[in-house]
Amino acid sequence: MKNNRLSIGQMAELNHTTLATLRLYDENGLLKPVNVAPTNGYRIYDVLQSTAFHIVQHNKELSLSLKEIKEVLDRSDFDFLSTVYQQKLVDLDRELKEILWKKAEIEKVLLWIDYFRHLPPAGTFTMEYIPKSYVYAEPAARDYFQEDFGSVVYDLSHMEGALRQKGVRGINPYDAFLAMKLDDFEAGHYRTAQLGVNLSREAAAQLHAEVWPSSMSACVYLDDFTQAADYLDQLRAYCEKQHCTPTGDVTCQIIGVIDKKDFRKTSEILRLQVPVKVGENPHH
């Protein structure tokens, strides 16, 4: 180095960068050499330009584009510089919100995977605590319990598509349900009252959704929707056997819609559940 002058190779080595990067910055007007030899085109830099190089690099790390950095350098105006950084803060807040949403969704899916892998076999009856949930439901367009599962999927797909068009995100096919009135369940008239989806708290706020309170529920698992009526009969008998009184509407919760051995195939995994008051025989 003579008189603080560096060849392009020395400039690149000093600043742990590449020749291509320095040439790119030169071509875009971000960092021009102090001299270009007329005979061979060799670029010569002043060592003090290392500071300017690191300022450019720092702004790249802050997500400014080369075009934005050039405009800042061309204007050399602090008001404009403040405006650029303030907009970057807005952009980063938006990106952060999106990243946190994706993180929460992935964590939710991981919880579902763990739950799905530990499900009891079809025909298992349980007493379970069902947490509070936020739901969006519409009156049933048809009596799904008298049809096959394709009718459920068809109308759910239409509902979910309409909600997505409204900007509602985080709707999953394993977060949907059918609801039946308690009176119909107790009378053995298995008619669908509502079709709906469970929502995140964020999505629920967008839709002013219903809040279903937590409950202790009598449940039974099944993997064939056509057997729902038989299992509903058995669920009512299970409640009597456990000396508990149904206290709310029955839900057919869709837990999974993929085949455990081939993810390209569908296979309904369902849970029939009814909130109950434990310790009271409905016939006493």
TIRO-614819 format. One record per residue: x, y, z negated of N, C-alpha, C, O in turn. Coordinates in steps of 0.05 Angstrom, whole numbers, padded with zeros to 5 digits, always signed. Layout:
BEGIN
XYZXYZXYZXYZ
...
//
This chain:
BEGIN
+00017-00024+00000+00000+00000+00000+00018+00025+00000+00034+00028-00018
+00014+00042+00020+00029+00067+00021+00009+00090+00022-00011+00090+00036
+00015+00110+00004-00002+00133+00003-00032+00126-00002-00050+00138+00010
-00036+00106-00019-00063+00097-00026-00078+00085-00002-00102+00082-00003
-00064+00078+00019-00077+00067+00043-00076+00037+00042-00057+00024+00034
-00100+00025+00051-00103-00004+00051-00112-00014+00078-00129-00001+00091
-00101-00035+00087-00112-00048+00111-00139-00060+00104-00146-00063+00081
-00155-00067+00125-00181-00079+00119-00178-00105+00104-00195-00112+00087
-00156-00120+00109-00151-00145+00095-00145-00140+00066-00155-00154+00048
-00129-00119+00060-00122-00112+00033-00147-00102+00018-00151-00108-00006
-00163-00086+00032-00188-00075+00020-00207-00098+00013-00219-00098-00009
-00209-00118+00030-00227-00140+00025-00216-00157+00001-00232-00165-00016
-00190-00162+00001-00178-00178-00021-00181-00163-00048-00187-00176-00068
-00176-00137-00048-00178-00122-00073-00206-00123-00084-00209-00124-00109
-00226-00122-00067-00253-00120-00077-00269-00146-00075-00293-00147-00078
-00254-00168-00071-00266-00195-00071-00290-00197-00052-00311-00207-00059
-00285-00187-00028-00306-00188-00007-00294-00199+00019-00271-00209+00019
-00309-00197+00040-00300-00208+00065-00295-00186+00086-00306-00164+00083
-00280-00193+00107-00277-00174+00129-00303-00168+00142-00309-00146+00150
-00320-00189+00145-00346-00186+00158-00363-00166+00143-00377-00150+00155
-00362-00166+00116-00378-00147+00100-00369-00119+00104-00385-00101+00108
-00343-00115+00104-00332-00087+00108-00339-00077+00137-00346-00054+00140
-00338-00095+00156-00345-00087+00184-00374-00080+00185-00382-00061+00199
-00391-00096+00171-00420-00091+00171-00426-00063+00158-00442-00048+00169
-00413-00057+00136-00417-00032+00123-00408-00009+00141-00420+00013+00141
-00387-00013+00155-00377+00007+00174-00397+00012+00196-00404+00035+00202
-00407-00009+00208-00425-00007+00230-00452+00006+00222-00465+00019+00238
-00460+00002+00196-00485+00013+00186-00482+00040+00173-00501+00051+00162
-00458+00051+00174-00453+00078+00163-00452+00080+00133-00457+00101+00122
-00447+00057+00120-00446+00057+00090-00418+00063+00080-00415+00077+00060
-00398+00052+00093-00371+00055+00083-00352+00055+00107-00345+00033+00117
-00346+00078+00117-00328+00079+00140-00299+00082+00132-00294+00096+00112
-00281+00070+00146-00252+00072+00139-00243+00101+00144-00255+00116+00159
-00222+00109+00130-00212+00136+00134-00198+00139+00160-00194+00162+00170
-00191+00117+00172-00177+00119+00198-00180+00093+00213-00180+00071+00201
-00183+00095+00239-00183+00072+00257-00161+00076+00277-00161+00095+00293
-00142+00057+00277-00119+00060+00296-00129+00060+00325-00144+00041+00333
-00122+00080+00341-00133+00082+00368-00122+00059+00386-00135+00052+00406
-00099+00049+00379-00086+00029+00397-00098+00001+00393-00103-00013+00412
-00103-00007+00368-00112-00034+00363-00138-00036+00347-00148-00057+00342
-00150-00013+00340-00175-00013+00326-00173-00021+00297-00194-00026+00284
-00150-00023+00285-00147-00031+00258-00159-00010+00239-00155+00014+00243
-00175-00020+00220-00188-00002+00201-00169+00002+00177-00158-00016+00167
-00167+00028+00169-00151+00035+00146-00169+00048+00125-00184+00067+00132
-00167+00039+00100-00183+00050+00079-00166+00064+00058-00142+00058+00055
-00178+00083+00044-00165+00095+00020-00173+00078-00004-00196+00070-00006
-00155+00073-00022-00161+00056-00046-00184+00067-00062-00198+00052-00075
-00188+00094-00061-00209+00106-00077-00237+00098-00066-00257+00100-00080
-00237+00088-00041-00263+00079-00029-00273+00054-00042-00296+00045-00037
-00256+00041-00058-00265+00018-00073-00289+00024-00091-00307+00008-00094
-00288+00049-00102-00311+00057-00119-00336+00059-00102-00357+00050-00111
-00334+00071-00079-00358+00073-00061-00367+00045-00053-00392+00040-00052
-00349+00026-00049-00356-00001-00042-00373-00014-00064-00393-00027-00059
-00364-00010-00089-00378-00022-00112-00405-00009-00117-00423-00022-00127
-00407+00016-00110-00433+00029-00112-00453+00017-00093-00476+00012-00100
-00444+00012-00068-00461-00002-00049-00469-00029-00058-00492-00037-00057
-00449-00044-00069-00455-00071-00078-00475-00071-00102-00493-00088-00103
-00471-00052-00119-00490-00050-00142-00518-00045-00133-00537-00057-00144
-00521-00027-00114-00548-00021-00103-00560-00045-00089-00584-00049-00090
-00544-00061-00076-00554-00086-00064-00564-00104-00085-00585-00117-00082
-00550-00106-00108-00558-00123-00130-00585-00113-00142-00600-00129-00153
-00590-00088-00138-00615-00076-00148-00638-00078-00128-00659-00066-00131
-00632-00093-00106-00652-00099-00086-00657-00077-00066-00677-00077-00052
-00639-00057-00065-00641-00037-00044-00630-00049-00018-00610-00064-00018
-00644-00044+00004-00634-00054+00030-00611-00036+00040-00607-00014+00030
-00597-00045+00060-00575-00029+00071-00586-00003+00083-00573+00018+00081
-00610-00005+00094-00623+00019+00106-00629+00039+00084-00625+00063+00088
-00639+00029+00061-00645+00048+00039-00620+00060+00027-00619+00084+00021
-00599+00044+00025-00574+00054+00014-00563+00076+00033-00553+00096+00023
-00564+00071+00059-00554+00091+00078-00570+00117+00075-00559+00138+00077
-00596+00114+00072-00612+00139+00070-00606+00154+00045-00605+00179+00045
-00601+00140+00023-00592+00153-00002-00566+00168+00003-00563+00191-00005
-00547+00154+00015-00521+00166+00020-00523+00190+00039-00509+00210+00036
-00540+00187+00060-00543+00209+00079-00555+00234+00067-00547+00256+00072
-00575+00230+00050-00588+00253+00038-00572+00265+00015-00572+00289+00012
-00559+00247-00001-00543+00257-00024-00560+00276-00041-00551+00298-00048
-00584+00268-00048-00603+00284-00062-00613+00269-00087-00623+00247-00084
-00609+00280-00110-00616+00266-00135-00647+00262-00137-00655+00241-00148
-00663+00281-00128-00692+00277-00129-00700+00253-00112-00716+00237-00120
-00688+00251-00088-00694+00228-00071-00684+00202-00083-00698+00182-00082
-00661+00203-00095-00650+00179-00109-00668+00170-00131-00673+00146-00134
-00679+00189-00147-00698+00182-00168-00723+00169-00157-00734+00150-00168
-00733+00180-00135-00757+00169-00122-00753+00140-00113-00770+00123-00117
-00730+00135-00102-00723+00108-00092-00723+00089-00116-00734+00067-00114
-00710+00096-00137-00707+00078-00160-00735+00075-00174-00741+00053-00184
-00751+00096-00176-00777+00093-00188-00795+00074-00172-00810+00058-00184
-00792+00075-00145-00807+00056-00129-00797+00027-00133-00813+00008-00133
-00771+00025-00137-00760-00002-00142-00771-00013-00168-00776-00037-00170
-00774+00004-00188-00786-00005-00213-00814-00016-00209-00822-00036-00220
-00830-00001-00193-00857-00010-00187-00856-00037-00173-00871-00055-00180
-00838-00040-00153-00836-00065-00138-00827-00088-00157-00838-00110-00155
-00809-00082-00174-00799-00103-00192-00820-00111-00213-00822-00135-00219
-00836-00092-00222-00858-00099-00240-00878-00118-00226-00888-00137-00238
-00883-00112-00201-00901-00129-00185-00889-00157-00182-00903-00177-00185
-00863-00158-00175-00850-00183-00171-00848-00199-00197-00852-00224-00197
-00843-00185-00219-00842-00198-00245-00869-00211-00252-00870-00233-00262
-00890-00196-00247-00917-00206-00253-00922-00231-00237-00933-00251-00247
-00914-00231-00212-00918-00254-00194-00901-00278-00204-00911-00300-00204
-00877-00272-00212-00859-00294-00221-00871-00307-00247-00871-00331-00250
-00880-00289-00265-00891-00300-00290-00916-00316-00285-00921-00336-00299
-00932-00307-00265-00956-00322-00258-00949-00350-00248-00961-00370-00256
-00930-00350-00229-00921-00376-00218-00909-00394-00240-00914-00418-00240
-00894-00382-00258-00883-00398-00280-00905-00410-00297-00903-00434-00304
-00925-00394-00304-00947-00405-00320-00962-00427-00305-00970-00446-00317
-00966-00423-00279-00980-00443-00263-00965-00470-00262-00976-00491-00264
-00938-00468-00258-00922-00492-00258-00922-00506-00285-00924-00530-00286
-00920-00490-00306-00922-00502-00333-00949-00516-00337-00950-00538-00349
-00970-00504-00327-00997-00517-00329-00998-00543-00313-01009-00563-00323
-00986-00543-00289-00986-00568-00273-00969-00589-00287-00976-00613-00287
-00947-00581-00299-00930-00601-00314-00945-00613-00337-00943-00637-00342
-00961-00597-00351-00977-00608-00373-00998-00627-00362-01003-00648-00374
-01010-00620-00339-01030-00637-00327-01017-00664-00319-01029-00685-00323
-00993-00663-00307-00979-00687-00298-00975-00706-00322-00980-00730-00320
-00965-00694-00344-00960-00710-00368-00986-00723-00378-00987-00746-00386
-01008-00707-00379-01034-00717-00388-01044-00738-00369-01053-00759-00378
-01042-00733-00343-01053-00752-00323-01039-00779-00325-01051-00800-00321
-01013-00779-00330-00997-00804-00331-01004-00820-00356-00997-00844-00358
-01016-00807-00376-01022-00821-00401-01053-00826-00405-01061-00832-00427
-01068-00823-00384-01097-00827-00386-01103-00855-00394-01089-00874-00385
-01124-00859-00409-01133-00887-00415-01146-00899-00390-01155-00884-00372
-01149-00925-00388-01162-00937-00365-01191-00931-00364-01204-00923-00384
-01203-00934-00340-01231-00930-00336-01247-00948-00355-01239-00971-00360
-01269-00937-00366-01285-00952-00385-01278-00948-00414-01290-00959-00432
-01258-00931-00419-01249-00925-00446-01267-00903-00458-01270-00882-00446
-01278-00908-00482-01294-00888-00496-01277-00876-00518-01263-00890-00532
-01279-00850-00522-01263-00836-00542-01280-00814-00555-01300-00805-00544
-01270-00805-00578-01280-00780-00590-01257-00761-00588-01235-00766-00598
-01261-00738-00574-01239-00720-00568-01246-00691-00575-01269-00683-00574
-01225-00676-00583-01228-00647-00586-01225-00635-00558-01204-00638-00546
-01245-00620-00549-01243-00606-00523-01239-00576-00529-01257-00564-00541
-01217-00565-00521-01212-00536-00527-01231-00518-00513-01245-00525-00494
-01232-00493-00522-01247-00472-00510-01238-00469-00481-01215-00472-00474
-01257-00463-00463-01250-00460-00435-01265-00437-00422-01287-00429-00431
-01253-00425-00401-01266-00405-00386-01276-00418-00360-01260-00431-00346
-01301-00413-00353-01312-00428-00330-01327-00409-00312-01339-00389-00320
-01327-00416-00286-01344-00403-00267-01362-00425-00256-01352-00445-00246
-01389-00422-00257-01407-00443-00249-01430-00431-00232-01438-00408-00236
-01439-00447-00214-01462-00439-00197-01483-00461-00200-01477-00484-00205
-01509-00454-00196-01530-00475-00196-01523-00496-00175-01514-00490-00152
-01528-00521-00182-01521-00543-00163-01538-00541-00138-01562-00537-00139
-01525-00543-00115-01538-00542-00089-01553-00568-00083-01572-00568-00067
-01545-00589-00097-01558-00615-00093-01554-00632-00118-01539-00624-00135
-01567-00655-00119-01564-00672-00142-01541-00692-00136-01544-00713-00124
-01517-00684-00145-01493-00699-00138-01493-00727-00149-01481-00745-00138
-01506-00731-00172-01506-00757-00184-01522-00778-00167-01520-00802-00172
-01537-00768-00147-01551-00786-00129-01536-00789-00103-01546-00802-00084
-01513-00776-00100-01497-00777-00076-01469-00788-00081-01463-00795-00104
-01452-00788-00061-01425-00797-00066-01407-00773-00072-01415-00750-00071
-01381-00779-00078-01363-00759-00087-01356-00739-00065-01348-00716-00071
-01360-00747-00040-01355-00729-00018-01372-00704-00019-01363-00682-00011
-01396-00706-00029-01414-00683-00031-01403-00664-00052-01405-00639-00048
-01392-00674-00073-01379-00657-00094-01355-00642-00082-01353-00618-00085
-01338-00657-00068-01314-00645-00056-01322-00623-00036-01309-00602-00035
-01342-00629-00020-01351-00610+00001-01359-00583-00012-01350-00562-00003
-01377-00584-00032-01387-00560-00043-01366-00546-00061-01365-00521-00062
-01348-00561-00074-01327-00549-00089-01307-00535-00070-01297-00513-00077
-01301-00547-00047-01283-00534-00028-01295-00508-00019-01280-00488-00016
-01320-00507-00014-01333-00482-00006-01332-00461-00028-01326-00438-00023
-01337-00470-00053-01335-00451-00075-01307-00440-00080-01303-00416-00083
-01288-00458-00079-01260-00450-00084-01250-00432-00062-01236-00413-00068
-01258-00437-00037-01250-00420-00015-01261-00392-00019-01248-00372-00014
-01287-00390-00027-01300-00364-00031-01286-00349-00054-01283-00324-00052
-01279-00363-00075-01265-00350-00097-01237-00340-00089-01229-00318-00097
-01223-00355-00073-01197-00346-00064-01199-00321-00046-01182-00304-00048
-01220-00320-00031-01224-00296-00014-01229-00271-00031-01223-00249-00023
-01238-00275-00056-01242-00253-00074-01217-00247-00090-01216-00229-00106
-01195-00262-00084-01170-00257-00097-01166-00273-00123-01147-00267-00138
-01183-00292-00128-01180-00308-00152-01160-00331-00146-01164-00345-00127
-01140-00333-00162-01119-00353-00158-01118-00373-00181-01131-00369-00202
-01102-00394-00176-01099-00413-00197-01121-00433-00200-01125-00445-00221
-01138-00436-00179-01160-00455-00179-01149-00482-00169-01138-00483-00147
-01153-00503-00184-01142-00529-00177-01165-00549-00175-01185-00547-00190
-01162-00569-00157-01184-00589-00154-01187-00607-00179-01208-00620-00182
-01167-00607-00197-01170-00623-00221-01180-00605-00245-01179-00614-00268
-01190-00582-00238-01201-00564-00258-01230-00557-00252-01238-00534-00255
-01245-00577-00242-01273-00572-00234-01291-00591-00249-01282-00610-00262
-01317-00586-00248-01336-00602-00264-01364-00601-00252-01371-00583-00237
-01380-00620-00261-01409-00620-00257-01421-00618-00285-01410-00629-00304
-01443-00604-00287-01456-00602-00313-01485-00611-00311-01498-00608-00291
-01494-00624-00333-01521-00635-00335-01534-00625-00361-01521-00624-00382
-01559-00617-00360-01573-00608-00384-01576-00631-00404-01580-00654-00397
-01573-00623-00429-01575-00643-00451-01602-00658-00450-01603-00682-00455
-01623-00643-00445-01650-00656-00444-01650-00679-00423-01662-00700-00428
-01639-00673-00400-01638-00694-00379-01621-00718-00387-01628-00740-00381
-01599-00712-00400-01582-00734-00409-01597-00752-00429-01596-00776-00427
-01610-00739-00448-01623-00755-00469-01647-00770-00457-01654-00792-00468
-01660-00759-00436-01683-00773-00424-01674-00793-00403-01691-00807-00392
-01649-00794-00396-01640-00812-00375-01646-00802-00347-01646-00818-00329
-01651-00776-00345-01656-00764-00318-01630-00750-00310-01626-00727-00316
-01614-00764-00295-01587-00754-00289-01587-00736-00265-01582-00744-00243
-01593-00710-00271-01594-00690-00250-01572-00669-00256-01566-00662-00278
-01559-00660-00234-01538-00640-00236-01550-00612-00239-01567-00605-00223
-01542-00598-00259-01551-00570-00263-01532-00550-00251-01541-00530-00240
-01506-00555-00254-01486-00535-00245-01462-00549-00233-01455-00572-00240
-01448-00534-00216-01422-00542-00205-01404-00519-00211-01410-00496-00206
-01380-00525-00221-01362-00503-00228-01333-00510-00230-01325-00533-00226
-01317-00490-00237-01288-00494-00240-01279-00481-00266-01291-00461-00275
-01258-00492-00278-01245-00480-00301-01225-00459-00292-01212-00463-00271
-01223-00438-00306-01206-00415-00298-01185-00409-00319-01189-00415-00343
-01164-00396-00310-01145-00384-00329-01158-00359-00341-01178-00349-00331
-01147-00349-00362-01158-00325-00375-01157-00301-00356-01175-00285-00355
-01135-00300-00340-01132-00278-00321-01154-00279-00299-01167-00259-00293
-01159-00303-00288-01180-00306-00268-01207-00302-00280-01225-00290-00267
-01211-00310-00305-01237-00307-00318-01244-00277-00321-01267-00269-00318
-01224-00261-00326-01228-00232-00329-01238-00219-00303-01253-00200-00302
-01228-00230-00280-01236-00220-00254-01266-00226-00248-01279-00210-00235
-01276-00248-00259-01302-00257-00252-01323-00254-00274-01347-00260-00270
-01314-00243-00297-01332-00242-00320-01344-00269-00326-01369-00272-00328
-01327-00289-00327-01335-00317-00329-01347-00323-00356-01344-00308-00376
-01360-00347-00357-01371-00356-00383-01348-00367-00400-01327-00376-00390
-01353-00367-00426-01334-00380-00445-01349-00403-00458-01369-00399-00471
-01338-00427-00454-01349-00450-00467-01334-00455-00492-01309-00458-00491
-01348-00457-00515-01333-00460-00540-01321-00488-00543-01329-00507-00529
-01301-00490-00560-01289-00515-00566-01309-00534-00579-01329-00525-00591
-01303-00560-00578-01322-00579-00590-01309-00605-00595-01288-00611-00582
-01320-00621-00612-01314-00650-00613-01334-00663-00595-01358-00659-00596
-01323-00679-00576-01340-00691-00556-01337-00721-00554-01315-00732-00558
-01359-00734-00548-01358-00762-00541-01352-00764-00511-01364-00750-00495
-01333-00781-00504-01323-00782-00476-01321-00810-00466-01318-00829-00482
-01322-00813-00440-01316-00838-00427-01302-00832-00401-01310-00814-00386
-01282-00848-00394-01266-00844-00370-01276-00863-00348-01284-00886-00354
-01276-00854-00323-01284-00871-00301-01268-00863-00276-01259-00840-00274
-01266-00881-00257-01252-00876-00232-01269-00882-00208-01259-00886-00186
-01295-00883-00212-01314-00888-00190-01339-00871-00195-01355-00878-00212
-01343-00850-00179-01365-00832-00184-01392-00846-00181-01412-00838-00194
-01393-00867-00164-01419-00881-00160-01428-00895-00185-01451-00903-00187
-01409-00899-00205-01416-00913-00230-01424-00893-00252-01428-00901-00275
-01426-00867-00245-01432-00847-00266-01457-00852-00281-01458-00849-00306
-01478-00861-00267-01504-00865-00281-01501-00887-00302-01511-00885-00325
-01488-00909-00295-01484-00931-00314-01468-00921-00338-01474-00928-00361
-01447-00906-00333-01430-00896-00355-01445-00875-00372-01440-00874-00396
-01463-00860-00360-01479-00842-00376-01498-00857-00396-01501-00849-00418
-01509-00879-00386-01524-00896-00404-01507-00906-00427-01516-00905-00450
-01483-00915-00420-01465-00925-00441-01456-00903-00460-01452-00908-00483
-01452-00879-00449-01444-00857-00466-01465-00850-00487-01459-00844-00510
-01490-00851-00478-01512-00846-00497-01513-00867-00519-01517-00861-00543
-01508-00892-00511-01507-00914-00531-01483-00911-00549-01485-00917-00573
-01461-00902-00538-01437-00898-00554-01442-00877-00576-01433-00880-00599
-01456-00855-00569-01462-00835-00589-01479-00846-00612-01474-00840-00635
-01498-00863-00605-01514-00876-00626-01497-00894-00644-01500-00894-00668
-01480-00909-00631-01462-00927-00646-01444-00912-00665-01438-00921-00687
-01434-00888-00656-01416-00873-00672-01430-00854-00691-01417-00838-00705
-01456-00856-00693-01473-00840-00711-01467-00810-00707-01462-00795-00726
-01469-00802-00682-01465-00774-00676-01487-00764-00658-01499-00779-00642
-01493-00738-00660-01515-00726-00646-01505-00708-00624-01490-00689-00629
-01513-00713-00599-01506-00694-00577-01517-00666-00582-01540-00664-00590
-01501-00646-00578-01509-00619-00585-01508-00599-00561-01516-00576-00564
-01499-00609-00538-01496-00590-00516-01498-00605-00489-01501-00630-00489
-01496-00590-00468-01497-00602-00441-01474-00621-00436-01453-00619-00447
-01479-00640-00418-01460-00660-00411-01443-00650-00387-01453-00637-00369
-01417-00655-00388-01399-00647-00367-01386-00672-00355-01377-00690-00369
-01386-00672-00328-01369-00692-00314-01345-00677-00305-01345-00663-00284
-01323-00680-00320-01298-00665-00315-01281-00680-00294-01275-00704-00298
-01273-00666-00273-01255-00677-00254-01227-00674-00264-01217-00651-00267
-01213-00696-00270-01186-00695-00281-01165-00698-00260-01144-00685-00262
-01171-00713-00240-01152-00717-00218-01165-00725-00193-01187-00737-00193
-01153-00718-00170-01164-00725-00144-01143-00738-00126-01147-00740-00102
-01121-00747-00137-01100-00760-00121-01096-00789-00130-01099-00795-00154
-01089-00806-00112-01082-00833-00118-01055-00834-00133-01037-00821-00124
-01054-00849-00154-01029-00849-00170-01006-00861-00155-00983-00855-00162
-01011-00878-00135-00989-00891-00120-00984-00879-00093-00963-00884-00081
-01003-00863-00083-00999-00851-00056-01012-00824-00057-01037-00821-00055
-00996-00803-00059-01006-00776-00062-01021-00765-00038-01034-00745-00039
-01018-00779-00015-01033-00771+00009-01062-00780+00008-01079-00770+00023
-01068-00798-00010-01095-00808-00013-01110-00795-00036-01097-00786-00055
-01136-00795-00035-01152-00784-00057-01164-00807-00073-01171-00828-00062
-01168-00802-00098-01180-00822-00116-01190-00807-00141-01174-00797-00157
-01216-00806-00144-01227-00790-00166-01222-00802-00193-01226-00826-00197
-01212-00786-00211-01209-00794-00239-01227-00774-00255-01223-00750-00254
-01246-00785-00270-01266-00768-00282-01269-00774-00312-01261-00795-00322
-01280-00754-00326-01286-00758-00355-01314-00747-00360-01319-00723-00356
-01332-00764-00368-01359-00754-00377-01356-00747-00406-01345-00762-00422
-01366-00723-00414-01363-00714-00441-01388-00699-00450-01400-00684-00435
-01395-00703-00476-01417-00688-00487-01409-00679-00515-01400-00695-00531
-01413-00653-00521-01407-00644-00548-01425-00657-00569-01449-00661-00563
-01415-00664-00592-01431-00678-00612-01426-00667-00640-01406-00654-00645
-01445-00672-00657-01442-00668-00685-01438-00695-00698-01455-00712-00697
-01414-00698-00709-01406-00725-00719-01419-00730-00747-01421-00712-00763
-01427-00755-00751-01436-00764-00777-01466-00764-00780-01476-00769-00802
-01481-00758-00758-01510-00758-00760-01521-00776-00739-01515-00773-00715
-01537-00796-00747-01549-00814-00727-01574-00800-00716-01591-00792-00730
-01575-00797-00689-01597-00783-00677-01624-00795-00683-01645-00782-00679
-01625-00820-00692-01651-00834-00697-01659-00831-00727-01680-00841-00734
-01642-00819-00743-01650-00816-00772-01659-00788-00778-01666-00782-00800
//
